Amino acid sequence: MTLFSGCNKDEVIVKFDEKTFIEQKKLWHLSNTKDYEYRLLASGYDYYYGKIIVKNGSFNNDIILHENSHSVVSGFSNYSTIDLVYEIIEEMFNSRNNGTKKTDFYYTEIFVEYDKINHIPIKINYKYYCSPNLAVDGTFDYTITNFNKLN
């Protein structure tokens, strides 16, 4: 049996607004913002809450804002610059969409909300299917706030 233009019913189709993603990513790159800071909250099995400082487009430092937080370097380096945030979202979508077989765990949607002034993702949620008897440990929810250009 086939579903959606010949795709196998056992293949994963991840819901994702790729058009808006591409638009916002392009506008972010055109802004050429290289020095900035933001707060990142990553909640799930591993936890991070801190302020990330980016200089000349590269991660410079982070300030932990909660005592139970991992450091961004040890657990959340893919979220240590806005460029990397865009890269990891794209990688997660491309590696899990079309052709991936349904298993006991798979992504069903990657939801992203954007700050359309600064062209950055501000909420990222990786939604998934998990079979009833499977325990899943992971961090699937990310929020970026207090974005501030430094120059």
N, C-alpha and C positions, 0 to 999 in steps of 0.2 A: 504494500500500500504506500502511496506517496502523499506528501503534504507540501504545499507551497512550492510550486514550480519544480517538481521533481525531487525535492529533498526527502530523504528517508525519515520516516516518523520517529526513528530512534536517534536522530541527530539533534543536537542542541541548537536552538535559535535564540540568541541572547537579545532581549529587547534593549535598544540603545538609540538615543537621538544623535546619530552620527553627523547629521547636517549641522546642527547647532554646535556640536563639539568642534568640528572643523572650522566653522566660522569664528568661534571664540578663540580657538588656538591661534588662528591666523592673526586676529586682531591683537592678541597678547604679544605675539612676535613682532608685529608692526609697531607696538608701543615702545619697544626697545628698552623696557624697564630692567635695569641691572642691579640697582641698590634698593632693597626693600626689606620689610619685616612683616611677619604675620604670626598669628597664634594658630596652632594646629591642635585639634582635639581628635585623637584616634581612640575609639572606644570599642571594646570587644575583649577577646581573651587576653591580648596584650594591650596595654594602655599607655597613651602618651598625651600629655597636656603641657605645652610649652610655647615659648616665643622663639621663632626661627629668624635668624638674621642672615641675609644674603648680600654679599658684596661682589660687584663685578660679575654677576650672574652665577656665582658659586656659593655653596653653603659656607658660612663663616663661623657661626656660633649658634648655640641654642641656650635658652634659659628655661630650666624646668620650673613649671608653675604648680606642680602637685607632687607631693612627696612619694606617691606610689608610681610615678611615671618612669618609664624606660627612657633612656636618652634617644634622641632622634637618630644618632649614628648607629646605635646598636640594634634598633628595631624598626625604624621608620625612615631609613635613608632615601627611599623612593619618594618621600614626601618632603624632602629638605629644600627643594626649590620649586617654584611654579612650573618651570620647564620639566622637571622630573615628574611632577604630579600629572601633567599632560601625557608624558611618555608612559607612565604606569597604567593610566586609564586606557590608553590606546592598546598597550600590550595585553592587558587583561581582556579587552574586547576581542582583539584579533586572535588570541590564543584559545579562546573559549567559544567562539561563534562558528557555526557551520562546519560540519565534519567531525566535531567532537561527539562522541557517543554518550547517550544518557547512561549514567551510572547511579550509584547510591548518593552521589553529591555532584551537583553542577550548578553553574550560575544560570539564572533565568532573566535577570535584568541588571543593567548598570545604570543607575539613576544619578544624574549630575545636575545640580543647580548652579547657575553662574552669577557672579557680580558683573553685570553688563556694562559697568563704567570702567572697571579695571581689567575686565576680560579674564577673570580667574574663576576656577571652580571653587565654590564655597561650601557645597554639600556633595558628598560622594557616598553612595550606598550601593554595595554589591549585594543584590538579592539572589537567593539560591533555593534550590530544592534539596532537601535532605531526607533520605528514607527514614521512617519512624524509629528504627532501632539503631540509628547511627548517631554517635556523638561527634559534633564538629566543633573544633577549637579554631578560632580565627578572629581577625579584626576586619569588620566589614563596613564600618561607619566612620566617616571622616568629615570634620567641619573645619573650615578656615575662616577666621574672623580677624578683625583689627588690622587689615592690610594697610600698610603705610609705606609710601615711597620715601626714601631717605635723602634724595637730592632734588 
